[in-house]
């Protein structure tokens, strides 16, 4: 089982109670928290970590990443050798952990092989939840072929975020194959998107029968469906058809937010990606057509978050950054703070994320029996969550799976 490791004299950022508790001790053995409470006042022993002047909080959860994306040109990414993409993903995952994210949910592209390598300690990085390839109709957001290009390699080991599938029977098979390969959820492209070349931003994708088939088969296999959706029509339809999480949702209305809240559907805003693409899009590989599409949704992200916050929607933390954009992952904290109180932003990146992943009580908390994922910060994010926007300055230590990493 290994020895118990202790952080002494630290301030415990209790996200659930929305209070910071001074002079606490946190203990773990292996990958399990075994004690959280007031410090006993005893002398430090070998192996103890002095936490005086530091703030302990649960490891962060990002519910929308793409760790295998190399650039904003997702069609170009699909032409790289899988080994080359995996090498880039290894670097991205290690950097993600250094930014304080001990768990991430990949929304298209990563496969369970990376999750296995992380779990076995072959590579360093966060816990990784995957859907494999996001499912897209022909001409949908996951169909990345430039207009006039008909060839598409459907092999599951070919890099790329999407898989083209049409018709309820084909979708049932695709869901089964994704789950057979280890997917923990199914991603459906349900509206137009910024980086896809052949769809409209206001388009609604997949028929009702196709979405029902995906949701039903996913539920039968013990997983859930996430839906990429921007417009009110796409969001309302996804909710009515049983989709569990809405990704982005930039164009939602007050009625959309009320429906999300009433049905208990999670919203995963991804504000950082619009901020970065809005200033560096062409430099990062975004086509002129995609730049135009970005203008249709990017400026609505703050208002969508405000509507969701006021309606009491379960809002998780996501970023959706591609390739080198991932260095701006923590910018999301500053952007969320424009609308949400600091404790709400922290809850999004811990408690709500854990609920979304089906890991309530295990991830996103510091409590006996939880996973040993925690951060030691130099300032209290409960007072001002924007301190987490600069992880190099804010983080002193990251603990992941019980292993201590100095930032």
SULFEN-V879820 format. One record per run of one state. SS is the DSSP state (hx for helix, st for strand, lp for the rest). FROM is the first residue (numbers start at 1). TO is the last residue. If there is no record, write none. Layout:
BEGIN
ss=SS from=FROM to=TO
ss=SS from=FROM to=TO
END
This chain:
BEGIN
ss=lp from=1 to=3
ss=st from=4 to=14
ss=lp from=15 to=18
ss=st from=19 to=29
ss=lp from=30 to=31
ss=st from=32 to=38
ss=lp from=39 to=48
ss=st from=49 to=50
ss=lp from=51 to=54
ss=st from=55 to=58
ss=lp from=59 to=59
ss=st from=60 to=65
ss=lp from=66 to=73
ss=hx from=74 to=77
ss=lp from=78 to=81
ss=hx from=82 to=98
ss=lp from=99 to=100
ss=st from=101 to=106
ss=lp from=107 to=111
ss=hx from=112 to=119
ss=lp from=120 to=126
ss=st from=127 to=130
ss=lp from=131 to=133
ss=st from=134 to=136
ss=lp from=137 to=161
ss=st from=162 to=164
ss=lp from=165 to=167
ss=hx from=168 to=180
ss=lp from=181 to=185
ss=st from=186 to=189
ss=lp from=190 to=190
ss=st from=191 to=191
ss=lp from=192 to=203
ss=st from=204 to=204
ss=lp from=205 to=207
ss=hx from=208 to=220
ss=lp from=221 to=224
ss=st from=225 to=229
ss=lp from=230 to=231
ss=hx from=232 to=240
ss=lp from=241 to=244
ss=st from=245 to=248
ss=lp from=249 to=253
ss=hx from=254 to=263
ss=lp from=264 to=265
ss=st from=266 to=269
ss=lp from=270 to=270
ss=hx from=271 to=280
ss=lp from=281 to=281
ss=hx from=282 to=284
ss=lp from=285 to=287
ss=hx from=288 to=311
ss=lp from=312 to=313
ss=st from=314 to=317
ss=lp from=318 to=322
ss=hx from=323 to=328
ss=lp from=329 to=330
ss=hx from=331 to=336
ss=lp from=337 to=341
ss=hx from=342 to=357
ss=lp from=358 to=359
ss=st from=360 to=360
ss=lp from=361 to=362
ss=st from=363 to=363
ss=lp from=364 to=373
ss=st from=374 to=377
ss=lp from=378 to=384
ss=hx from=385 to=389
ss=lp from=390 to=390
ss=hx from=391 to=394
ss=st from=395 to=400
ss=lp from=401 to=402
ss=st from=403 to=406
ss=lp from=407 to=407
END
